[in-house]
Amino acid sequence: MPAQWTGELVGRMHNARITAKQLAQKMGKNPKYVSQVLNGHYSPKTAEREFNEALDSLIQEKTA
């Protein structure tokens, strides 16, 4: 089962119209890795921080 933070992150992505592919590209990760984390199949210790930082950066770029 995915962690609560992943649901919140996906909601923020949806509201900002940012795709998982864009997030993966920003993070320098494979889109499959991003999908696995967001779906709860893989949960690295630093994922929450890394994903949120990348998403914050993408949102900032969109509004700049």
mmCIF file of the N, C-alpha and C atoms, coordinates in Angstrom:
data_MODEL
# 
_entry.id   MODEL 
# 
loop_
_atom_site.group_PDB 
_atom_site.id 
_atom_site.type_symbol 
_atom_site.label_atom_id 
_atom_site.label_alt_id 
_atom_site.label_comp_id 
_atom_site.label_asym_id 
_atom_site.label_entity_id 
_atom_site.label_seq_id 
_atom_site.pdbx_PDB_ins_code 
_atom_site.Cartn_x 
_atom_site.Cartn_y 
_atom_site.Cartn_z 
_atom_site.occupancy 
_atom_site.B_iso_or_equiv 
_atom_site.pdbx_formal_charge 
_atom_site.auth_seq_id 
_atom_site.auth_comp_id 
_atom_site.auth_asym_id 
_atom_site.auth_atom_id 
_atom_site.pdbx_PDB_model_num 
ATOM 1   N N  . MET A 1 1  ? 0.846  -1.182 0.000   1.00 0.00 ? 1  MET A N  1 
ATOM 2   C CA . MET A 1 1  ? 0.000  0.000  0.000   1.00 0.00 ? 1  MET A CA 1 
ATOM 3   C C  . MET A 1 1  ? 0.892  1.246  0.000   1.00 0.00 ? 1  MET A C  1 
ATOM 4   N N  . PRO A 1 2  ? 0.561  2.210  -0.858  1.00 0.00 ? 2  PRO A N  1 
ATOM 5   C CA . PRO A 1 2  ? 1.385  3.426  -0.933  1.00 0.00 ? 2  PRO A CA 1 
ATOM 6   C C  . PRO A 1 2  ? 1.324  4.230  0.365   1.00 0.00 ? 2  PRO A C  1 
ATOM 7   N N  . ALA A 1 3  ? 2.400  4.932  0.640   1.00 0.00 ? 3  ALA A N  1 
ATOM 8   C CA . ALA A 1 3  ? 2.439  5.811  1.810   1.00 0.00 ? 3  ALA A CA 1 
ATOM 9   C C  . ALA A 1 3  ? 1.525  7.009  1.586   1.00 0.00 ? 3  ALA A C  1 
ATOM 10  N N  . GLN A 1 4  ? 1.091  7.629  2.670   1.00 0.00 ? 4  GLN A N  1 
ATOM 11  C CA . GLN A 1 4  ? 0.174  8.768  2.561   1.00 0.00 ? 4  GLN A CA 1 
ATOM 12  C C  . GLN A 1 4  ? 0.789  9.901  1.751   1.00 0.00 ? 4  GLN A C  1 
ATOM 13  N N  . TRP A 1 5  ? 2.083  10.127 1.906   1.00 0.00 ? 5  TRP A N  1 
ATOM 14  C CA . TRP A 1 5  ? 2.708  11.250 1.203   1.00 0.00 ? 5  TRP A CA 1 
ATOM 15  C C  . TRP A 1 5  ? 2.604  11.091 -0.308  1.00 0.00 ? 5  TRP A C  1 
ATOM 16  N N  . THR A 1 6  ? 2.567  9.843  -0.806  1.00 0.00 ? 6  THR A N  1 
ATOM 17  C CA . THR A 1 6  ? 2.487  9.666  -2.257  1.00 0.00 ? 6  THR A CA 1 
ATOM 18  C C  . THR A 1 6  ? 1.127  10.129 -2.790  1.00 0.00 ? 6  THR A C  1 
ATOM 19  N N  . GLY A 1 7  ? 0.071  9.883  -2.034  1.00 0.00 ? 7  GLY A N  1 
ATOM 20  C CA . GLY A 1 7  ? -1.257 10.352 -2.441  1.00 0.00 ? 7  GLY A CA 1 
ATOM 21  C C  . GLY A 1 7  ? -1.321 11.864 -2.481  1.00 0.00 ? 7  GLY A C  1 
ATOM 22  N N  . GLU A 1 8  ? -0.720 12.492 -1.489  1.00 0.00 ? 8  GLU A N  1 
ATOM 23  C CA . GLU A 1 8  ? -0.689 13.958 -1.449  1.00 0.00 ? 8  GLU A CA 1 
ATOM 24  C C  . GLU A 1 8  ? 0.136  14.502 -2.616  1.00 0.00 ? 8  GLU A C  1 
ATOM 25  N N  . LEU A 1 9  ? 1.256  13.847 -2.907  1.00 0.00 ? 9  LEU A N  1 
ATOM 26  C CA . LEU A 1 9  ? 2.118  14.280 -4.004  1.00 0.00 ? 9  LEU A CA 1 
ATOM 27  C C  . LEU A 1 9  ? 1.399  14.155 -5.339  1.00 0.00 ? 9  LEU A C  1 
ATOM 28  N N  . VAL A 1 10 ? 0.710  13.026 -5.550  1.00 0.00 ? 10 VAL A N  1 
ATOM 29  C CA . VAL A 1 10 ? -0.026 12.818 -6.803  1.00 0.00 ? 10 VAL A CA 1 
ATOM 30  C C  . VAL A 1 10 ? -1.119 13.884 -6.945  1.00 0.00 ? 10 VAL A C  1 
ATOM 31  N N  . GLY A 1 11 ? -1.779 14.230 -5.855  1.00 0.00 ? 11 GLY A N  1 
ATOM 32  C CA . GLY A 1 11 ? -2.785 15.289 -5.896  1.00 0.00 ? 11 GLY A CA 1 
ATOM 33  C C  . GLY A 1 11 ? -2.185 16.628 -6.297  1.00 0.00 ? 11 GLY A C  1 
ATOM 34  N N  . ARG A 1 12 ? -1.037 16.951 -5.732  1.00 0.00 ? 12 ARG A N  1 
ATOM 35  C CA . ARG A 1 12 ? -0.335 18.196 -6.094  1.00 0.00 ? 12 ARG A CA 1 
ATOM 36  C C  . ARG A 1 12 ? 0.098  18.170 -7.555  1.00 0.00 ? 12 ARG A C  1 
ATOM 37  N N  . MET A 1 13 ? 0.566  16.997 -8.012  1.00 0.00 ? 13 MET A N  1 
ATOM 38  C CA . MET A 1 13 ? 0.961  16.862 -9.420  1.00 0.00 ? 13 MET A CA 1 
ATOM 39  C C  . MET A 1 13 ? -0.239 17.116 -10.330 1.00 0.00 ? 13 MET A C  1 
ATOM 40  N N  . HIS A 1 14 ? -1.370 16.528 -9.980  1.00 0.00 ? 14 HIS A N  1 
ATOM 41  C CA . HIS A 1 14 ? -2.586 16.692 -10.774 1.00 0.00 ? 14 HIS A CA 1 
ATOM 42  C C  . HIS A 1 14 ? -3.000 18.166 -10.838 1.00 0.00 ? 14 HIS A C  1 
ATOM 43  N N  . ASN A 1 15 ? -3.005 18.826 -9.689  1.00 0.00 ? 15 ASN A N  1 
ATOM 44  C CA . ASN A 1 15 ? -3.407 20.236 -9.635  1.00 0.00 ? 15 ASN A CA 1 
ATOM 45  C C  . ASN A 1 15 ? -2.472 21.126 -10.440 1.00 0.00 ? 15 ASN A C  1 
ATOM 46  N N  . ALA A 1 16 ? -1.189 20.774 -10.470 1.00 0.00 ? 16 ALA A N  1 
ATOM 47  C CA . ALA A 1 16 ? -0.200 21.572 -11.193 1.00 0.00 ? 16 ALA A CA 1 
ATOM 48  C C  . ALA A 1 16 ? -0.029 21.104 -12.642 1.00 0.00 ? 16 ALA A C  1 
ATOM 49  N N  . ARG A 1 17 ? -0.765 20.061 -13.011 1.00 0.00 ? 17 ARG A N  1 
ATOM 50  C CA . ARG A 1 17 ? -0.686 19.478 -14.361 1.00 0.00 ? 17 ARG A CA 1 
ATOM 51  C C  . ARG A 1 17 ? 0.743  19.050 -14.700 1.00 0.00 ? 17 ARG A C  1 
ATOM 52  N N  . ILE A 1 18 ? 1.337  18.317 -13.774 1.00 0.00 ? 18 ILE A N  1 
ATOM 53  C CA . ILE A 1 18 ? 2.690  17.778 -13.952 1.00 0.00 ? 18 ILE A CA 1 
ATOM 54  C C  . ILE A 1 18 ? 2.584  16.258 -14.002 1.00 0.00 ? 18 ILE A C  1 
ATOM 55  N N  . THR A 1 19 ? 3.195  15.677 -15.011 1.00 0.00 ? 19 THR A N  1 
ATOM 56  C CA . THR A 1 19 ? 3.119  14.225 -15.185 1.00 0.00 ? 19 THR A CA 1 
ATOM 57  C C  . THR A 1 19 ? 4.247  13.515 -14.422 1.00 0.00 ? 19 THR A C  1 
ATOM 58  N N  . ALA A 1 20 ? 4.055  12.231 -14.232 1.00 0.00 ? 20 ALA A N  1 
ATOM 59  C CA . ALA A 1 20 ? 5.089  11.415 -13.588 1.00 0.00 ? 20 ALA A CA 1 
ATOM 60  C C  . ALA A 1 20 ? 6.347  11.404 -14.449 1.00 0.00 ? 20 ALA A C  1 
ATOM 61  N N  . LYS A 1 21 ? 6.161  11.449 -15.754 1.00 0.00 ? 21 LYS A N  1 
ATOM 62  C CA . LYS A 1 21 ? 7.307  11.474 -16.671 1.00 0.00 ? 21 LYS A CA 1 
ATOM 63  C C  . LYS A 1 21 ? 8.114  12.770 -16.484 1.00 0.00 ? 21 LYS A C  1 
ATOM 64  N N  . GLN A 1 22 ? 7.430  13.895 -16.340 1.00 0.00 ? 22 GLN A N  1 
ATOM 65  C CA . GLN A 1 22 ? 8.119  15.164 -16.098 1.00 0.00 ? 22 GLN A CA 1 
ATOM 66  C C  . GLN A 1 22 ? 8.856  15.128 -14.764 1.00 0.00 ? 22 GLN A C  1 
ATOM 67  N N  . LEU A 1 23 ? 8.211  14.553 -13.762 1.00 0.00 ? 23 LEU A N  1 
ATOM 68  C CA . LEU A 1 23 ? 8.819  14.447 -12.439 1.00 0.00 ? 23 LEU A CA 1 
ATOM 69  C C  . LEU A 1 23 ? 10.073 13.574 -12.506 1.00 0.00 ? 23 LEU A C  1 
ATOM 70  N N  . ALA A 1 24 ? 9.976  12.457 -13.206 1.00 0.00 ? 24 ALA A N  1 
ATOM 71  C CA . ALA A 1 24 ? 11.122 11.557 -13.355 1.00 0.00 ? 24 ALA A CA 1 
ATOM 72  C C  . ALA A 1 24 ? 12.277 12.267 -14.045 1.00 0.00 ? 24 ALA A C  1 
ATOM 73  N N  . GLN A 1 25 ? 11.956 13.012 -15.078 1.00 0.00 ? 25 GLN A N  1 
ATOM 74  C CA . GLN A 1 25 ? 12.991 13.742 -15.819 1.00 0.00 ? 25 GLN A CA 1 
ATOM 75  C C  . GLN A 1 25 ? 13.675 14.765 -14.918 1.00 0.00 ? 25 GLN A C  1 
ATOM 76  N N  . LYS A 1 26 ? 12.897 15.479 -14.129 1.00 0.00 ? 26 LYS A N  1 
ATOM 77  C CA . LYS A 1 26 ? 13.448 16.477 -13.215 1.00 0.00 ? 26 LYS A CA 1 
ATOM 78  C C  . LYS A 1 26 ? 14.362 15.831 -12.189 1.00 0.00 ? 26 LYS A C  1 
ATOM 79  N N  . MET A 1 27 ? 13.996 14.637 -11.738 1.00 0.00 ? 27 MET A N  1 
ATOM 80  C CA . MET A 1 27 ? 14.768 13.926 -10.724 1.00 0.00 ? 27 MET A CA 1 
ATOM 81  C C  . MET A 1 27 ? 15.959 13.173 -11.313 1.00 0.00 ? 27 MET A C  1 
ATOM 82  N N  . GLY A 1 28 ? 15.993 13.041 -12.633 1.00 0.00 ? 28 GLY A N  1 
ATOM 83  C CA . GLY A 1 28 ? 17.046 12.259 -13.265 1.00 0.00 ? 28 GLY A CA 1 
ATOM 84  C C  . GLY A 1 28 ? 16.866 10.772 -13.023 1.00 0.00 ? 28 GLY A C  1 
ATOM 85  N N  . LYS A 1 29 ? 15.606 10.362 -12.900 1.00 0.00 ? 29 LYS A N  1 
ATOM 86  C CA . LYS A 1 29 ? 15.274 8.960  -12.616 1.00 0.00 ? 29 LYS A CA 1 
ATOM 87  C C  . LYS A 1 29 ? 14.487 8.373  -13.781 1.00 0.00 ? 29 LYS A C  1 
ATOM 88  N N  . ASN A 1 30 ? 14.436 7.055  -13.809 1.00 0.00 ? 30 ASN A N  1 
ATOM 89  C CA . ASN A 1 30 ? 13.643 6.346  -14.798 1.00 0.00 ? 30 ASN A CA 1 
ATOM 90  C C  . ASN A 1 30 ? 12.158 6.492  -14.432 1.00 0.00 ? 30 ASN A C  1 
ATOM 91  N N  . PRO A 1 31 ? 11.288 6.755  -15.419 1.00 0.00 ? 31 PRO A N  1 
ATOM 92  C CA . PRO A 1 31 ? 9.849  6.856  -15.122 1.00 0.00 ? 31 PRO A CA 1 
ATOM 93  C C  . PRO A 1 31 ? 9.282  5.618  -14.431 1.00 0.00 ? 31 PRO A C  1 
ATOM 94  N N  . LYS A 1 32 ? 9.847  4.447  -14.726 1.00 0.00 ? 32 LYS A N  1 
ATOM 95  C CA . LYS A 1 32 ? 9.376  3.214  -14.078 1.00 0.00 ? 32 LYS A CA 1 
ATOM 96  C C  . LYS A 1 32 ? 9.654  3.264  -12.576 1.00 0.00 ? 32 LYS A C  1 
ATOM 97  N N  . TYR A 1 33 ? 10.808 3.802  -12.189 1.00 0.00 ? 33 TYR A N  1 
ATOM 98  C CA . TYR A 1 33 ? 11.156 3.958  -10.771 1.00 0.00 ? 33 TYR A CA 1 
ATOM 99  C C  . TYR A 1 33 ? 10.134 4.866  -10.082 1.00 0.00 ? 33 TYR A C  1 
ATOM 100 N N  . VAL A 1 34 ? 9.823  5.985  -10.726 1.00 0.00 ? 34 VAL A N  1 
ATOM 101 C CA . VAL A 1 34 ? 8.856  6.928  -10.159 1.00 0.00 ? 34 VAL A CA 1 
ATOM 102 C C  . VAL A 1 34 ? 7.505  6.243  -9.988  1.00 0.00 ? 34 VAL A C  1 
ATOM 103 N N  . SER A 1 35 ? 7.090  5.505  -10.985 1.00 0.00 ? 35 SER A N  1 
ATOM 104 C CA . SER A 1 35 ? 5.818  4.785  -10.914 1.00 0.00 ? 35 SER A CA 1 
ATOM 105 C C  . SER A 1 35 ? 5.817  3.782  -9.765  1.00 0.00 ? 35 SER A C  1 
ATOM 106 N N  . GLN A 1 36 ? 6.910  3.039  -9.611  1.00 0.00 ? 36 GLN A N  1 
ATOM 107 C CA . GLN A 1 36 ? 6.992  2.046  -8.540  1.00 0.00 ? 36 GLN A CA 1 
ATOM 108 C C  . GLN A 1 36 ? 6.885  2.696  -7.169  1.00 0.00 ? 36 GLN A C  1 
ATOM 109 N N  . VAL A 1 37 ? 7.530  3.828  -6.991  1.00 0.00 ? 37 VAL A N  1 
ATOM 110 C CA . VAL A 1 37 ? 7.475  4.525  -5.703  1.00 0.00 ? 37 VAL A CA 1 
ATOM 111 C C  . VAL A 1 37 ? 6.067  5.060  -5.456  1.00 0.00 ? 37 VAL A C  1 
ATOM 112 N N  . LEU A 1 38 ? 5.491  5.720  -6.461  1.00 0.00 ? 38 LEU A N  1 
ATOM 113 C CA . LEU A 1 38 ? 4.164  6.316  -6.294  1.00 0.00 ? 38 LEU A CA 1 
ATOM 114 C C  . LEU A 1 38 ? 3.081  5.258  -6.070  1.00 0.00 ? 38 LEU A C  1 
ATOM 115 N N  . ASN A 1 39 ? 3.289  4.056  -6.574  1.00 0.00 ? 39 ASN A N  1 
ATOM 116 C CA . ASN A 1 39 ? 2.311  2.978  -6.400  1.00 0.00 ? 39 ASN A CA 1 
ATOM 117 C C  . ASN A 1 39 ? 2.590  2.104  -5.187  1.00 0.00 ? 39 ASN A C  1 
ATOM 118 N N  . GLY A 1 40 ? 3.629  2.452  -4.421  1.00 0.00 ? 40 GLY A N  1 
ATOM 119 C CA . GLY A 1 40 ? 3.912  1.737  -3.189  1.00 0.00 ? 40 GLY A CA 1 
ATOM 120 C C  . GLY A 1 40 ? 4.663  0.431  -3.347  1.00 0.00 ? 40 GLY A C  1 
ATOM 121 N N  . HIS A 1 41 ? 5.230  0.183  -4.530  1.00 0.00 ? 41 HIS A N  1 
ATOM 122 C CA . HIS A 1 41 ? 5.964  -1.053 -4.752  1.00 0.00 ? 41 HIS A CA 1 
ATOM 123 C C  . HIS A 1 41 ? 7.418  -0.957 -4.301  1.00 0.00 ? 41 HIS A C  1 
ATOM 124 N N  . TYR A 1 42 ? 7.875  0.261  -4.079  1.00 0.00 ? 42 TYR A N  1 
ATOM 125 C CA . TYR A 1 42 ? 9.259  0.499  -3.678  1.00 0.00 ? 42 TYR A CA 1 
ATOM 126 C C  . TYR A 1 42 ? 9.247  1.734  -2.797  1.00 0.00 ? 42 TYR A C  1 
ATOM 127 N N  . SER A 1 43 ? 9.926  1.695  -1.662  1.00 0.00 ? 43 SER A N  1 
ATOM 128 C CA . SER A 1 43 ? 9.903  2.855  -0.777  1.00 0.00 ? 43 SER A CA 1 
ATOM 129 C C  . SER A 1 43 ? 11.272 3.162  -0.174  1.00 0.00 ? 43 SER A C  1 
ATOM 130 N N  . PRO A 1 44 ? 12.122 3.814  -0.967  1.00 0.00 ? 44 PRO A N  1 
ATOM 131 C CA . PRO A 1 44 ? 13.423 4.225  -0.453  1.00 0.00 ? 44 PRO A CA 1 
ATOM 132 C C  . PRO A 1 44 ? 13.271 5.282  0.645   1.00 0.00 ? 44 PRO A C  1 
ATOM 133 N N  . LYS A 1 45 ? 14.214 5.311  1.559   1.00 0.00 ? 45 LYS A N  1 
ATOM 134 C CA . LYS A 1 45 ? 14.124 6.219  2.710   1.00 0.00 ? 45 LYS A CA 1 
ATOM 135 C C  . LYS A 1 45 ? 14.068 7.686  2.325   1.00 0.00 ? 45 LYS A C  1 
ATOM 136 N N  . THR A 1 46 ? 14.782 8.074  1.271   1.00 0.00 ? 46 THR A N  1 
ATOM 137 C CA . THR A 1 46 ? 14.857 9.492  0.901   1.00 0.00 ? 46 THR A CA 1 
ATOM 138 C C  . THR A 1 46 ? 13.818 9.902  -0.133  1.00 0.00 ? 46 THR A C  1 
ATOM 139 N N  . ALA A 1 47 ? 12.956 8.985  -0.521  1.00 0.00 ? 47 ALA A N  1 
ATOM 140 C CA . ALA A 1 47 ? 12.016 9.256  -1.617  1.00 0.00 ? 47 ALA A CA 1 
ATOM 141 C C  . ALA A 1 47 ? 11.098 10.436 -1.333  1.00 0.00 ? 47 ALA A C  1 
ATOM 142 N N  . GLU A 1 48 ? 10.518 10.509 -0.151  1.00 0.00 ? 48 GLU A N  1 
ATOM 143 C CA . GLU A 1 48 ? 9.559  11.582 0.134   1.00 0.00 ? 48 GLU A CA 1 
ATOM 144 C C  . GLU A 1 48 ? 10.206 12.951 -0.070  1.00 0.00 ? 48 GLU A C  1 
ATOM 145 N N  . ARG A 1 49 ? 11.391 13.129 0.476   1.00 0.00 ? 49 ARG A N  1 
ATOM 146 C CA . ARG A 1 49 ? 12.083 14.409 0.340   1.00 0.00 ? 49 ARG A CA 1 
ATOM 147 C C  . ARG A 1 49 ? 12.441 14.683 -1.124  1.00 0.00 ? 49 ARG A C  1 
ATOM 148 N N  . GLU A 1 50 ? 13.010 13.696 -1.805  1.00 0.00 ? 50 GLU A N  1 
ATOM 149 C CA . GLU A 1 50 ? 13.430 13.872 -3.204  1.00 0.00 ? 50 GLU A CA 1 
ATOM 150 C C  . GLU A 1 50 ? 12.245 14.190 -4.120  1.00 0.00 ? 50 GLU A C  1 
ATOM 151 N N  . PHE A 1 51 ? 11.165 13.465 -3.956  1.00 0.00 ? 51 PHE A N  1 
ATOM 152 C CA . PHE A 1 51 ? 9.995  13.677 -4.811  1.00 0.00 ? 51 PHE A CA 1 
ATOM 153 C C  . PHE A 1 51 ? 9.381  15.054 -4.562  1.00 0.00 ? 51 PHE A C  1 
ATOM 154 N N  . ASN A 1 52 ? 9.248  15.433 -3.293  1.00 0.00 ? 52 ASN A N  1 
ATOM 155 C CA . ASN A 1 52 ? 8.662  16.737 -2.981  1.00 0.00 ? 52 ASN A CA 1 
ATOM 156 C C  . ASN A 1 52 ? 9.541  17.884 -3.450  1.00 0.00 ? 52 ASN A C  1 
ATOM 157 N N  . GLU A 1 53 ? 10.851 17.756 -3.308  1.00 0.00 ? 53 GLU A N  1 
ATOM 158 C CA . GLU A 1 53 ? 11.753 18.811 -3.779  1.00 0.00 ? 53 GLU A CA 1 
ATOM 159 C C  . GLU A 1 53 ? 11.658 18.968 -5.293  1.00 0.00 ? 53 GLU A C  1 
ATOM 160 N N  . ALA A 1 54 ? 11.631 17.854 -6.009  1.00 0.00 ? 54 ALA A N  1 
ATOM 161 C CA . ALA A 1 54 ? 11.529 17.908 -7.469  1.00 0.00 ? 54 ALA A CA 1 
ATOM 162 C C  . ALA A 1 54 ? 10.198 18.520 -7.896  1.00 0.00 ? 54 ALA A C  1 
ATOM 163 N N  . LEU A 1 55 ? 9.117  18.131 -7.233  1.00 0.00 ? 55 LEU A N  1 
ATOM 164 C CA . LEU A 1 55 ? 7.807  18.674 -7.580  1.00 0.00 ? 55 LEU A CA 1 
ATOM 165 C C  . LEU A 1 55 ? 7.738  20.163 -7.259  1.00 0.00 ? 55 LEU A C  1 
ATOM 166 N N  . ASP A 1 56 ? 8.247  20.563 -6.110  1.00 0.00 ? 56 ASP A N  1 
ATOM 167 C CA . ASP A 1 56 ? 8.269  21.993 -5.766  1.00 0.00 ? 56 ASP A CA 1 
ATOM 168 C C  . ASP A 1 56 ? 9.019  22.783 -6.825  1.00 0.00 ? 56 ASP A C  1 
ATOM 169 N N  . SER A 1 57 ? 10.134 22.257 -7.280  1.00 0.00 ? 57 SER A N  1 
ATOM 170 C CA . SER A 1 57 ? 10.939 22.924 -8.299  1.00 0.00 ? 57 SER A CA 1 
ATOM 171 C C  . SER A 1 57 ? 10.172 23.048 -9.617  1.00 0.00 ? 57 SER A C  1 
ATOM 172 N N  . LEU A 1 58 ? 9.506  21.977 -10.019 1.00 0.00 ? 58 LEU A N  1 
ATOM 173 C CA . LEU A 1 58 ? 8.715  22.015 -11.262 1.00 0.00 ? 58 LEU A CA 1 
ATOM 174 C C  . LEU A 1 58 ? 7.569  23.018 -11.166 1.00 0.00 ? 58 LEU A C  1 
ATOM 175 N N  . ILE A 1 59 ? 6.907  23.047 -10.022 1.00 0.00 ? 59 ILE A N  1 
ATOM 176 C CA . ILE A 1 59 ? 5.798  23.995 -9.844  1.00 0.00 ? 59 ILE A CA 1 
ATOM 177 C C  . ILE A 1 59 ? 6.323  25.422 -9.893  1.00 0.00 ? 59 ILE A C  1 
ATOM 178 N N  . GLN A 1 60 ? 7.449  25.661 -9.262  1.00 0.00 ? 60 GLN A N  1 
ATOM 179 C CA . GLN A 1 60 ? 8.059  26.999 -9.278  1.00 0.00 ? 60 GLN A CA 1 
ATOM 180 C C  . GLN A 1 60 ? 8.419  27.417 -10.707 1.00 0.00 ? 60 GLN A C  1 
ATOM 181 N N  . GLU A 1 61 ? 8.964  26.493 -11.485 1.00 0.00 ? 61 GLU A N  1 
ATOM 182 C CA . GLU A 1 61 ? 9.321  26.777 -12.874 1.00 0.00 ? 61 GLU A CA 1 
ATOM 183 C C  . GLU A 1 61 ? 8.083  27.135 -13.697 1.00 0.00 ? 61 GLU A C  1 
ATOM 184 N N  . LYS A 1 62 ? 6.981  26.464 -13.419 1.00 0.00 ? 62 LYS A N  1 
ATOM 185 C CA . LYS A 1 62 ? 5.735  26.732 -14.167 1.00 0.00 ? 62 LYS A CA 1 
ATOM 186 C C  . LYS A 1 62 ? 5.157  28.101 -13.857 1.00 0.00 ? 62 LYS A C  1 
ATOM 187 N N  . THR A 1 63 ? 5.346  28.551 -12.621 1.00 0.00 ? 63 THR A N  1 
ATOM 188 C CA . THR A 1 63 ? 4.736  29.833 -12.223 1.00 0.00 ? 63 THR A CA 1 
ATOM 189 C C  . THR A 1 63 ? 5.680  31.008 -12.428 1.00 0.00 ? 63 THR A C  1 
ATOM 190 N N  . ALA A 1 64 ? 6.920  30.737 -12.784 1.00 0.00 ? 64 ALA A N  1 
ATOM 191 C CA . ALA A 1 64 ? 7.894  31.817 -12.976 1.00 0.00 ? 64 ALA A CA 1 
ATOM 192 C C  . ALA A 1 64 ? 7.742  32.470 -14.331 1.00 0.00 ? 64 ALA A C  1 
# 
